[in-house]
């Protein structure tokens, strides 16, 4: 679709604006000027650039070690200005990268790691520039990380090339895209196209896209050859498909353009197959639409009452607590109405946003006034509340949002992850983008829906509807396993429904019904949901998995939650803890004194045999045996012939005790946990590791690096600095197997007093024991000192 006016490629969202401000600051201060991007002081940039060329670009280190470790050695003798420029170029390297590709904590860790080469001589990252790293514009791909040294070398060469020119020529290069391309032509571009295009987008965001994949750029040009010969020319001639407020942009990775140049993902075809079947089931679809339209009218009338300060609370209470209203959780409604009663004038000003702004911007304008406390602190509750009000302005365009079904819809259709700094309105826009994708796919399947409200109603039914008349049990089970994430989705269309069948309603006994429930229970950040999906797939593939990591990483808690999710019932999860004296006879089966017959022994089954027999007796259900601290026992001795059965589930074997053959049923899963910090215990041997998939749970790495922050953001936003404390301490510890896990600070509700107690009585004693021979490591690791360091305050312990 061609437009008369040229479109912009600049991302319109609030989370992207700090990125563009930082890029302009880099252009003006560091490239045109000769000042530090971080603190604005004058630098000897020409000498610094030459040093980086000599000691890094021309001194490639092909040895082992991390990028940061090798860089430390390469820059060991350079000047402080060279270190400053290196850190700032790495900042630029990470600036464009989406936080679902590289988290802001990882970005900051690497940049600050470089600044630590000369801690007293260089400037630190200011808060506004650190905030920009919580956004991003592109998911550059694995090569961008794997070949970071090449990307960094390109940035150094680019910097030196620009700085070699007089100021007026620098300004011309950085304000004229054609001249910038001439500079690029003078540099070695081999394998660093993604970094080159990243720089181009940051300097010319309106004219060039944040599209860093060569094949993708070629595919766009091939799809619309009549619009131009290069991707920038093509995209700026398409109509915008992204908006926030009065900002518009063309986004090639969003619907409808992505499907036109890249094709439809098979997951969408599977979704449409099931969605059509749900659409054909009963009258619930039309009832959903009518129910929401009726509520939109009631809410619109209540909003009109905002001019009456005394009557606003009653008007809202009548609507939001109506017996037919369930668009927002009643806990959120209760806390919202308490706030309206206490601050009716401010509440009225908040509701003005829905007259002043549209859509996502209205949501953010409203929520700027609503306090973040109690049930109003979490994103899901706040967004569902705001979306109910924006729905009142135009339900066909702005349908309501509920957190769990929205996340389920995103998972089933492979939706995009929000940036760490994304506003509630941005999360809502991602939800609408999925609805538009589904709407387009339904139209292509000759089942068009009227508007977004119709798509949202169908998506809600797909995600949540439990009473499906006419569905036989097997079909429902296949559907529910697909939508809850308990089975890996298949691209094949489901079998036709039988002509006559009884209604089916199956509700799991577990509260962890969907993958989204599991993620919420574990405080997983949204970008880490794929880690959970992959873990479930691994467990189903091999039927045995081990979580390994240091203490405090929630291994056992995660294993129990995963077991409950997979089985659908806590009653089908058995737990056993290994210890040094644990034996085969305790675990599998063994002789025990018979209390009824003195001097006689009876063959008694252990926990493995007992749960195996339960699983065999109920083949339609799933069972989990959780083995806590699996490596504290002599595993080969405890497992015995189970080594064979773990690998060959379909075969029988004669056990050590007894004459009957035995096998492990396919519906029995085994989940183990293993401590990596205690060096006095053994690790699993290679034969055992071949039979178990192993998932690492280590602080500073996904998924653990986001758990504490997510937990605090939803339950105690004023304590988010605790996550910074944990990151700081683990940087000091410097050992991934000895790092401190987040579980120490995840009480419910989290409080500073609980955190201080955990630190003083659990964490510090462990650190003292670990570093008893290196007491200097412990300097500055008192709780108060750490809090002061990350918050920039000075705490009065006596007052505390």
C-alpha positions in Angstrom: 0.0 0.0 0.0 1.7 3.2 -1.2 1.3 6.6 0.3 1.6 10.1 -1.2 3.6 11.3 1.7 6.8 9.6 2.9 6.4 7.5 6.1 8.8 7.6 9.0 10.7 4.5 10.2 11.2 6.1 13.7 9.5 4.0 16.4 6.6 6.0 17.8 6.6 4.4 21.3 7.5 6.1 24.6 10.1 3.4 25.4 12.0 4.3 22.2 12.2 8.0 22.7 15.1 7.9 25.2 17.0 5.8 22.6 16.7 8.5 20.0 17.6 11.3 22.5 20.7 9.3 23.4 21.6 8.9 19.8 21.3 12.6 19.2 23.4 13.3 22.2 26.1 10.9 20.9 26.0 12.7 17.5 26.2 16.2 18.9 28.6 15.7 21.9 30.9 12.8 20.9 30.9 12.8 17.1 30.5 16.4 16.1 32.0 17.7 19.3 34.9 16.3 21.2 33.2 15.6 24.5 32.2 12.6 26.5 28.8 11.2 25.9 28.5 10.3 29.5 29.6 13.5 31.4 30.2 16.1 28.7 33.9 16.7 29.6 36.4 17.4 26.9 38.3 14.3 25.6 41.4 13.9 23.5 39.4 11.9 21.0 41.9 11.7 18.2 44.5 10.1 20.5 41.9 7.9 22.1 40.7 6.6 18.7 44.2 5.8 17.6 44.8 3.9 20.8 41.7 1.8 20.3 42.7 1.0 16.8 46.2 0.0 17.8 45.3 -2.0 20.9 42.0 -3.5 19.9 41.2 -3.4 16.2 44.8 -4.3 15.2 45.3 -6.6 18.2 42.6 -9.3 17.8 42.5 -11.8 20.6 41.3 -15.1 19.3 41.8 -16.9 22.6 39.3 -18.2 25.1 37.6 -16.0 27.7 34.7 -13.5 27.7 34.6 -10.4 25.6 35.1 -8.2 28.7 38.0 -10.3 30.0 39.9 -10.1 26.7 39.1 -6.4 26.3 40.5 -5.7 29.7 43.8 -7.3 28.7 43.8 -5.5 25.3 43.2 -2.1 26.9 45.4 -2.6 29.9 47.9 0.2 29.0 45.7 2.7 27.1 44.7 6.1 28.4 41.7 6.9 30.5 40.2 8.8 27.6 40.5 5.7 25.4 38.7 3.7 28.1 36.0 6.3 28.2 35.5 6.3 24.5 35.5 2.4 24.5 32.7 2.3 27.1 30.7 4.9 25.2 31.0 3.0 21.9 29.9 -0.1 23.6 26.9 1.9 24.9 26.1 2.8 21.3 26.5 -0.8 20.4 23.8 -1.9 22.9 21.5 1.1 22.5 19.5 -0.2 19.6 19.2 -3.8 21.0 15.8 -4.8 22.3 15.7 -5.9 25.9 14.2 -9.3 24.9 17.5 -9.9 23.1 19.8 -8.4 25.7 18.5 -7.3 29.1 19.4 -3.8 30.3 21.2 -5.3 33.3 23.5 -7.2 30.9 24.1 -4.1 28.8 25.0 -2.1 31.9 27.1 -4.9 33.4 29.4 -4.9 30.3 29.6 -1.1 29.9 30.3 -0.6 33.6 32.8 -3.4 33.4 34.8 -1.4 30.9 34.5 1.8 33.1 36.0 -0.3 35.9 39.2 -0.5 33.9 39.9 3.1 35.2 37.3 3.6 37.9 38.6 6.8 39.3 39.5 8.5 36.0 36.4 8.0 33.8 32.8 9.3 33.9 29.9 7.0 34.7 26.6 6.4 32.8 24.1 9.1 33.8 20.6 8.0 34.8 18.9 9.3 31.6 21.3 7.3 29.4 21.0 4.2 31.5 17.2 4.5 31.2 17.6 4.4 27.4 19.1 1.0 27.6 15.8 -0.3 29.0 14.3 0.2 25.5 15.5 -0.8 22.1 14.5 -0.8 18.4 15.8 -4.1 17.0 16.4 -7.8 17.7 19.7 -8.0 15.8 20.3 -11.8 15.9 22.8 -14.1 17.5 25.7 -12.9 15.2 25.5 -9.5 16.8 26.4 -11.1 20.1 28.7 -13.8 18.9 30.8 -11.3 16.9 30.6 -8.4 19.3 34.3 -7.8 18.8 33.8 -7.2 15.1 30.9 -4.9 15.7 32.9 -3.0 18.3 35.9 -2.8 15.8 33.5 -1.3 13.2 32.3 1.3 15.7 35.9 2.2 16.5 36.8 2.6 12.8 33.7 4.6 12.2 34.4 6.9 15.1 38.0 7.4 14.0 36.9 8.1 10.4 34.4 10.7 11.5 36.8 12.3 14.0 39.5 12.7 11.4 37.5 15.4 9.6 37.0 19.1 10.5 33.9 19.9 12.6 31.9 21.3 9.6 32.6 18.1 7.6 31.6 16.0 10.6 28.3 17.9 10.8 27.7 17.4 7.1 28.3 13.6 7.3 26.0 13.2 10.3 23.2 15.3 8.9 23.3 14.1 5.3 22.5 10.4 4.8 24.2 10.3 1.4 27.5 11.5 2.9 27.1 9.0 5.8 26.9 6.2 3.2 30.1 7.5 1.6 31.8 7.1 5.0 30.5 3.6 5.4 31.9 2.8 1.9 35.4 3.6 3.2 35.1 1.0 6.0 35.3 -2.8 6.0 31.6 -3.8 6.1 32.1 -7.6 5.9 30.0 -9.4 8.6 29.2 -6.1 10.3 26.2 -5.0 8.3 23.9 -5.2 11.3 26.1 -2.7 13.2 26.4 -0.4 10.3 22.6 -0.3 9.8 22.1 0.2 13.5 24.3 3.3 13.3 22.4 4.5 10.2 19.0 4.1 12.0 20.1 5.9 15.1 21.5 8.8 13.1 18.6 8.9 10.5 15.6 7.2 12.3 13.0 8.8 10.0 14.6 7.7 6.8 16.1 4.2 7.6 14.5 1.3 9.4 15.8 -0.6 12.5 16.0 -3.7 10.3 19.4 -5.3 10.8 19.1 -8.6 8.9 20.4 -8.7 5.4 18.0 -11.4 4.2 15.0 -9.6 5.7 15.9 -6.4 3.9 16.3 -8.2 0.6 12.9 -9.9 1.1 11.2 -6.6 1.7 12.6 -5.2 -1.6 11.7 -8.3 -3.4 8.1 -8.0 -2.2 7.6 -4.4 -3.3 10.1 -3.9 -6.2 8.0 -1.1 -7.7 8.6 1.1 -4.6 12.4 1.2 -4.7 15.7 -0.6 -5.0 16.6 -0.4 -1.3 14.7 -1.2 1.9 14.6 2.4 3.2 13.1 3.6 0.0 10.4 0.9 0.0 9.4 1.2 3.6 9.1 5.0 3.6 6.6 4.6 0.7 4.3 2.3 2.7 1.4 3.5 4.8 2.2 3.6 8.6 1.1 0.6 10.6 2.3 1.7 14.0 1.1 4.7 16.0 1.3 6.3 19.5 -0.5 9.6 19.9 0.3 11.8 16.9 3.4 9.8 16.0 3.1 7.3 13.1 5.6 4.8 11.6 5.9 2.0 9.2 7.0 -1.2 11.0 8.1 -4.0 8.7 8.0 -6.7 11.4 4.4 -6.0 12.4 1.1 -7.0 10.8 0.1 -6.6 8.0 3.5 -6.1 6.4 5.3 -9.0 8.0 2.9 -11.6 6.6 3.2 -10.0 3.1 7.0 -10.2 2.9 7.8 -13.1 5.3 4.7 -15.3 5.1 2.4 -16.6 7.8 3.8 -18.6 10.7 2.4 -22.1 11.0 1.4 -21.3 14.6 -1.2 -18.8 13.2 -2.7 -21.5 11.0 -3.1 -23.7 14.0 -4.6 -20.9 16.0 -7.1 -20.2 13.2 -8.1 -23.8 12.9 -9.0 -24.0 16.6 -10.5 -20.5 16.6 -13.0 -21.4 13.8 -14.1 -24.4 15.8 -14.7 -22.3 18.9 -16.5 -19.7 16.8 -18.9 -22.5 15.7 -19.6 -23.6 19.2 -22.8 -22.2 20.7 -23.9 -18.6 21.1 -21.2 -17.5 23.5 -19.3 -15.4 20.9 -22.2 -13.0 20.2 -23.0 -12.9 23.9 -19.4 -11.8 24.6 -19.6 -8.9 22.1 -23.0 -7.7 23.4 -21.9 -7.9 27.0 -18.8 -5.7 26.3 -20.8 -3.2 24.2 -23.4 -2.9 27.1 -20.6 -2.3 29.6 -19.0 0.3 27.3 -22.2 2.3 27.4 -22.4 2.1 31.2 -18.8 3.1 31.7 -19.2 6.0 29.2 -22.1 7.4 31.3 -20.1 7.0 34.5 -17.1 8.9 33.0 -19.4 11.8 32.2 -20.0 12.2 35.9 -16.4 13.2 36.5 -17.4 16.8 36.7 -19.4 16.1 39.8 -16.7 15.6 42.4 -19.1 14.4 45.0 -21.0 12.0 42.7 -18.0 10.5 40.8 -17.3 7.7 43.2 -20.9 6.6 43.3 -21.2 6.7 39.5 -18.1 4.5 39.1 -19.0 2.2 41.9 -22.4 1.5 40.3 -20.8 0.4 37.1 -17.6 -1.3 38.3 -19.4 -3.4 41.0 -22.4 -4.3 38.9 -23.2 -8.0 39.0 -22.6 -8.3 35.3 -19.2 -6.5 35.3 -16.1 -8.7 35.3 -13.7 -7.0 32.9 -11.5 -6.0 35.8 -10.6 -8.2 38.8 -12.7 -7.1 41.8 -9.6 -6.7 43.9 -8.3 -4.0 41.5 -11.8 -2.4 41.4 -11.9 -2.3 45.2 -8.6 -0.5 45.5 -9.4 1.9 42.6 -12.7 2.9 44.1 -11.0 3.5 47.5 -8.7 5.9 45.7 -11.5 7.6 43.9 -13.3 8.1 47.2 -10.2 9.7 48.7 -9.1 11.7 45.7 -12.2 12.4 43.6 -10.8 15.6 42.0 -7.6 13.8 40.9 -9.6 10.8 39.7 -11.7 13.2 37.5 -8.5 14.6 36.0 -7.3 11.1 35.3 -10.5 10.3 33.4 -10.1 13.5 31.4 -7.3 11.6 29.5 -10.0 9.6 27.6 -11.4 12.8 26.1 -7.9 14.4 25.5 -6.1 11.4 24.0 -6.7 8.2 22.0 -6.1 4.6 22.6 -2.7 3.8 24.2 -1.8 7.4 24.9 -5.1 7.8 26.8 -4.3 4.7 28.8 -0.9 6.1 29.8 -2.4 9.5 30.5 -5.0 8.0 32.8 -2.5 5.8 34.6 -0.1 8.7 35.3 -2.6 9.8 37.9 -3.5 6.4 39.4 -1.2 5.5 42.3 0.9 2.3 42.2 -0.1 0.6 45.4 -2.0 -2.4 46.6 -3.8 -4.2 43.7 -3.1 -1.1 41.6 0.7 -1.8 41.5 0.8 -4.6 38.9 0.8 -4.0 35.2 -2.0 -6.5 34.4 -4.5 -5.0 36.9 -3.7 -1.4 35.9 -4.0 -2.1 32.2 -7.2 -4.0 32.5 -8.7 -1.1 34.5 -7.5 1.5 32.0 -8.6 -0.6 29.0 -12.1 -0.8 30.4 -12.3 3.0 30.3 -10.7 3.4 26.8 -13.2 0.7 25.6 -16.0 3.1 26.5 -14.7 5.6 23.9 -15.0 3.1 21.0 -15.3 -0.6 21.8 -14.9 -1.6 18.1 -11.4 0.0 18.0 -10.3 -0.2 21.6 -11.4 -3.6 23.1 -10.8 -4.5 26.8 -7.6 -6.2 28.0 -7.3 -9.0 30.6 -3.8 -10.0 31.5 -3.9 -13.8 31.4 -5.9 -14.3 28.2 -3.9 -11.6 26.4 -0.7 -13.3 27.3 -2.1 -16.6 26.3 -3.1 -15.1 22.9 0.4 -13.7 22.5 2.0 -17.0 23.2 -0.2 -19.0 20.9 0.4 -16.5 18.0 4.1 -15.9 18.8 3.6 -12.3 19.8 6.3 -9.8 20.4 7.8 -9.0 23.8 7.6 -5.5 25.2 10.7 -3.5 26.1 11.6 -3.3 29.8 10.6 0.4 29.8 7.4 -0.1 27.9 4.4 1.8 29.2 1.0 0.1 29.9 -0.2 1.7 26.6 2.6 0.0 24.7 1.7 -3.3 26.2 -1.9 -2.6 25.0 -0.7 -1.8 21.5 1.1 -5.2 21.3 -2.2 -6.8 22.3 -4.0 -4.9 19.5 -1.3 -6.0 17.0 -2.0 -9.6 17.8 -5.8 -9.0 17.4 -5.1 -7.4 14.0 -3.0 -10.4 13.0 -5.7 -12.8 14.0 -8.3 -10.8 12.3 -6.3 -10.8 9.1 -5.8 -14.6 9.3 -9.5 -15.2 9.9 -10.4 -13.1 6.9 -7.9 -15.1 4.7 -9.6 -18.3 6.0 -13.0 -16.9 4.8 -14.2 -16.3 8.3 -13.9 -12.5 8.6 -14.8 -10.8 11.9 -16.4 -7.3 12.1 -13.9 -5.4 14.2 -11.3 -5.7 17.0 -13.9 -6.2 19.6 -15.1 -9.3 17.7 -11.5 -10.6 17.4 -10.9 -9.9 21.1 -14.1 -11.8 22.1 -13.0 -14.8 20.0 -9.5 -14.6 21.4 -10.9 -14.5 25.0 -13.0 -17.6 24.3 -10.0 -19.5 22.8 -7.9 -18.7 25.8 -10.5 -19.1 28.6 -13.7 -20.9 27.6 -14.1 -24.1 29.5 -17.7 -25.2 28.6 -17.6 -26.2 25.0 -20.8 -28.0 24.0 -20.5 -30.7 21.3 -16.8 -31.4 22.0 -15.8 -34.9 22.9 -13.3 -35.4 25.7 -10.3 -36.3 23.5 -10.8 -33.3 21.3 -11.2 -31.0 24.3 -8.1 -32.4 25.9 -6.0 -31.8 22.7 -7.4 -28.3 22.5 -6.7 -27.5 26.2 -3.2 -29.0 26.1 -2.5 -26.7 23.1 -3.8 -23.5 24.6 -2.5 -24.0 28.1 1.0 -24.7 26.8 1.2 -28.2 28.3 1.9 -29.7 24.9 4.0 -28.4 22.1 1.7 -26.9 19.4 1.5 -28.8 16.1 0.8 -27.1 12.8 -1.6 -29.8 11.7 -5.3 -29.0 11.6 -7.4 -30.7 14.3 -9.6 -33.6 13.4 -13.3 -32.8 12.6 -15.7 -32.8 15.5 -18.1 -35.7 15.8 -21.6 -34.9 14.9 -23.1 -35.7 18.3 -21.2 -35.4 21.6 -21.7 -34.4 25.1 -20.6 -31.1 26.5 -17.2 -31.2 28.2 -15.9 -29.1 31.0 -12.5 -30.0 32.4 -11.0 -27.7 35.0 -7.6 -28.6 36.4 -7.4 -29.1 40.1 -4.2 -27.0 40.0 -4.3 -23.2 40.1 -1.5 -23.2 37.6 -3.8 -24.0 34.6 -1.9 -22.1 31.8 1.7 -21.3 31.1 0.9 -17.7 32.0 -0.3 -18.8 35.4 3.0 -20.7 35.9 5.0 -17.7 34.8 3.2 -15.5 37.2 3.7 -17.9 40.0 7.4 -18.0 39.4 7.6 -14.2 38.8 9.0 -14.7 35.3 9.5 -11.6 33.2 7.5 -11.7 30.0 10.5 -12.1 27.8 11.4 -15.3 29.7 8.2 -17.1 29.0 9.9 -18.9 26.0 12.4 -20.3 28.5 9.5 -22.0 30.3 8.0 -23.2 27.0 11.3 -24.8 26.1 11.7 -26.4 29.5 8.3 -28.0 29.2 9.2 -29.2 25.8 12.4 -30.7 27.1 10.7 -32.5 29.9 8.1 -34.0 27.6 10.8 -35.0 25.1 13.1 -36.9 27.5 10.7 -37.1 30.5 13.6 -36.4 32.9 15.1 -33.0 33.7 17.4 -31.5 36.3 17.5 -27.9 37.5 21.0 -27.0 38.7 22.3 -23.8 40.3 23.5 -22.3 43.6 21.3 -21.9 46.7 18.5 -19.4 46.6 17.7 -19.7 42.9 14.3 -21.3 43.6 15.2 -24.7 42.0 12.9 -26.7 44.3 10.1 -24.1 44.1 10.3 -24.1 40.3 10.4 -27.8 40.1 7.3 -28.2 42.3 5.4 -25.5 40.3 6.4 -27.1 37.0 5.3 -30.5 38.3 1.9 -29.2 39.4 1.5 -27.4 36.0 2.3 -30.5 33.9 0.2 -32.9 36.0 -2.7 -30.5 36.6 -2.8 -31.5 40.3 -0.5 -31.1 43.3 -1.7 -34.6 44.3 0.1 -36.2 41.4 3.5 -34.7 42.4 5.5 -36.8 44.9 8.7 -35.4 46.5 11.8 -37.2 47.8 15.0 -35.7 49.0 18.3 -37.5 48.5 21.1 -37.4 51.2 24.4 -39.2 51.6 22.9 -42.3 53.4 20.1 -42.7 50.9 20.1 -46.1 49.2 18.5 -48.1 46.4 16.4 -49.9 49.0 15.0 -46.5 50.1 14.3 -45.2 46.6 13.3 -48.2 44.5 12.4 -51.3 46.6 13.9 -53.2 49.5 13.5 -55.5 52.4 12.0 -54.1 55.6 11.3 -55.8 59.0 7.7 -57.1 59.1 6.0 -55.6 62.2 3.5 -58.4 62.3 6.0 -61.3 62.1 9.1 -61.1 64.3 12.3 -62.0 62.4 10.6 -61.8 59.0 11.3 -59.3 56.3 8.9 -57.9 53.7 9.6 -56.4 50.3 8.5 -52.8 50.5 8.2 -50.5 47.4 10.0 -47.2 47.6 8.7 -43.8 46.3 9.7 -44.5 42.7 7.9 -47.8 42.5 4.8 -46.4 44.3 4.4 -43.5 41.9 5.2 -45.6 38.9 2.3 -48.0 39.8 0.0 -45.0 40.3 0.9 -43.7 36.9 0.4 -47.1 35.3 -3.0 -47.4 36.9 -4.1 -43.9 35.5 -2.6 -43.8 32.0 -4.6 -40.7 31.0 -3.1 -38.6 33.8 0.5 -37.3 34.2 2.6 -37.9 37.3 5.9 -36.3 38.5 8.5 -37.5 40.9 10.6 -34.6 42.2 14.0 -35.6 43.5 15.4 -32.8 45.6 19.2 -32.5 46.0 19.6 -35.4 43.5 23.4 -35.2 43.6 23.7 -35.5 47.4 23.3 -39.3 47.2 25.5 -41.9 45.5 23.3 -41.7 42.4 24.6 -44.8 40.5 24.0 -46.9 43.6 20.6 -45.4 44.3 19.3 -45.8 40.7 20.7 -49.2 39.9 19.0 -50.7 36.9 17.0 -47.5 36.5 19.8 -46.2 34.4 18.5 -48.6 31.7 14.8 -47.8 32.3 15.3 -44.1 32.1 16.6 -44.5 28.6 14.3 -47.3 27.5 10.9 -46.4 28.8 9.1 -49.0 26.6 11.0 -52.0 27.9 10.8 -54.1 31.0 13.6 -55.3 33.3 13.9 -57.6 36.3 14.6 -55.7 39.4 17.2 -56.4 42.1 14.5 -57.5 44.5 11.7 -59.6 43.2 11.0 -61.8 40.2 8.5 -59.7 38.3 9.6 -57.4 35.5 9.3 -53.7 35.9 9.2 -50.6 33.6 8.7 -46.9 33.9 5.4 -45.7 32.4 5.5 -43.0 29.8 3.2 -40.7 31.8 5.7 -40.5 34.7 8.1 -37.5 34.6 11.2 -37.1 36.9 12.4 -33.7 37.9 15.6 -33.3 39.9 17.3 -30.4 41.6 21.1 -30.0 42.0 23.2 -27.6 44.1 26.3 -26.3 42.3 27.7 -24.3 45.1 28.6 -27.1 47.6 31.9 -28.3 46.2 31.9 -31.2 48.7 29.2 -33.1 46.9 29.5 -34.9 43.6 28.1 -33.9 40.2 26.1 -36.2 38.0 28.2 -38.6 36.0 28.1 -38.5 32.2 25.8 -41.5 31.9 23.2 -39.8 34.2 23.5 -36.5 32.4 22.8 -38.3 29.1 19.5 -39.4 30.5 18.5 -36.0 31.9 18.2 -32.7 30.2 19.9 -30.1 32.5 18.6 -26.5 32.9 20.8 -23.9 34.5 19.4 -21.5 37.1 22.1 -19.0 37.8 21.9 -15.4 39.0 22.7 -12.9 36.3 21.5 -15.2 33.5 18.1 -15.8 32.1 15.6 -16.5 33.4 16.8 -15.6 36.9 18.1 -12.2 36.1 14.6 -10.8 35.8 12.7 -12.8 38.5 13.4 -10.6 41.5 12.8 -7.3 39.6 9.5 -8.7 38.2 8.5 -9.9 41.7 9.2 -6.5 43.3 7.6 -4.5 40.5 4.3 -6.3 40.9 4.3 -6.5 44.8 6.6 -3.7 46.1 7.7 -1.2 43.5 9.5 0.9 46.1 11.9 -2.0 46.8 13.1 -2.5 43.2 16.5 -1.3 44.3 16.9 -4.8 46.0 17.4 -6.2 42.5 20.2 -3.7 42.0 21.8 -4.8 45.3 21.7 -8.4 44.2 23.3 -7.6 40.8 26.0 -5.6 42.6 26.9 -8.3 45.1 27.0 -11.0 42.4 29.4 -8.9 40.4 31.6 -8.8 43.5 31.3 -12.6 44.0 32.3 -13.2 40.4 31.5 -16.9 40.4 28.4 -18.2 38.7 28.3 -21.2 41.0 28.5 -19.2 44.2 26.3 -16.3 43.2 23.4 -15.3 45.5 19.9 -16.2 44.2 16.8 -14.1 44.3 14.8 -16.3 46.6 16.3 -14.8 49.7 14.3 -11.6 49.0 11.1 -12.9 47.6 8.9 -13.0 50.7 5.2 -12.2 50.1 4.7 -9.3 50.7 8.3 -8.2 50.3 9.5 -5.7 52.9 12.8 -4.1 53.6 12.9 -5.6 57.1 12.5 -9.1 55.6 15.3 -8.4 53.1 17.6 -7.0 55.8 17.0 -10.1 58.0 17.6 -12.4 55.1 20.8 -10.6 54.3 22.2 -10.4 57.8 21.3 -14.0 58.8 21.4 -16.0 55.6 23.4 -14.3 52.9 26.3 -12.7 54.8 27.1 -15.8 56.9 27.3 -17.8 53.6 29.5 -15.1 52.0 31.8 -15.1 55.1 32.2 -18.8 55.0 32.8 -18.8 51.2 35.4 -16.0 51.4 36.9 -16.7 54.8 40.4 -16.6 53.2 39.6 -13.4 51.2 38.1 -11.0 53.8 38.6 -8.0 51.5 35.8 -9.4 49.2 33.3 -8.7 52.0 34.2 -5.1 52.4 31.2 -2.9 51.8 28.7 -5.8 51.7 26.7 -4.7 54.7 23.1 -4.2 53.8 22.9 -0.5 54.6 26.1 0.3 52.6 24.7 -1.6 49.6 21.4 0.2 49.8 23.1 3.5 49.9 25.3 2.6 46.9 22.5 1.6 44.6 20.0 4.3 45.7 22.5 7.1 46.0 21.3 8.0 49.5 22.8 7.9 53.0 20.8 5.8 55.4 20.6 6.6 59.1 20.8 3.1 60.7 19.8 4.5 64.1 16.6 5.9 62.5 16.0 2.6 60.8 
